[in-house]
Amino acid sequence: MSTCLTDKIRNEIKEVLVTSDKMKERVKEIGSLISKDYDGKKLLLIGVLKGSVVFFADLIREINIPIEMDFISVSSYGAGSTSSGVVTLKKDVGCDVSGKHVLIVEDIIDTGFTLKYIKDLFQARNTKSVAICCALDKPTRRDKEINIKVDYAGFQIPDEFVVGYGLDYAERYRNLPDVCVLSPEIYSQ
């Protein structure tokens, strides 16, 4: 874990799950796959705010074909540690998605509620295709009624509450360079 972290933050972290170096390697691989799969196509990457920002920024620099980009903001968590199951659209994209191949870029897929909502939203807007890319995937948490296919995934992770690399708990820890398991004492208070 980064040496610039305070002892207080270090004590709030149970363990490092994915190092920044491993994430960098995997993002490069995903960028190469996306470049190959979408070569010659009109690709629009849509980052899901706020959590995907770090992954999104790293990913677009590894894609070597022309792309467009935009952002959407939705919420199903609020300040808690579990999804409410109700998705709220906070900020829509500012561009026309019709006729484009849309790649939704998300930090983590947990229950799948948020991604199903976003995917359905864009499919209803006459896109050519809608695919999903995530830094982290928790397939064991997926709601049985949600049928979400992850097209590009960084790492499958266990059912742990993770922070860092853009992921937060109550708006904290996003700046940690590694994906870390947060100590349960922090989020169960």
Phi, psi and omega in degrees: 000152184305138180283349181277359180281145178286160177299325179300312179294318178304322180287344179270351182259126179285314181193161173271125181266315179226121180286159178298326178294317178294321179296317180301315178301312184292322179298321178298317178297315180296317179302320178295317178297315180297317179302318180290313184293330185249013178303127179083003181248157176277104185254129176242117175268131179240113179275138179267113182284150357264338191300330185277354189305314182294311178299315181302310181299317178294318183295313184297333178284348178257359177264125186251028174238161178297137178223161166247160179215153176203177182225153175227150177232125178226164179216138170222005183247322189065223180263006184274184181251359177229149181291141177280341184086353178251120183261132179243128176279116181261325178212123179272166175293157181257006182239165177278124182264353184297138179077005182248156171273118184257132174241110179280127181249116185237153178287311185213143174248121184247261181290329182099352181303311183298312182294324177297315178302310182294316180298314178299320179302312182284326177297327179288349181258024173061043174285158174288322177200158175226121179237166184235134176232131179222152176287319184227142181229129176246078184297334181290343180267353185299131176295133184299333181274350181264118180256085182248126177260126177268119183276324179222121180231139176289292182219139168276134183234159178287172181284076178234154176274114186249151178222169180096166182051039178100340181276146186228170162229117181051044178069013178251159172080357182304329186277358177296134184286336181257162170273120187237149173276125179280137178300130183304331180300332183287313186265357177256014179284000000 
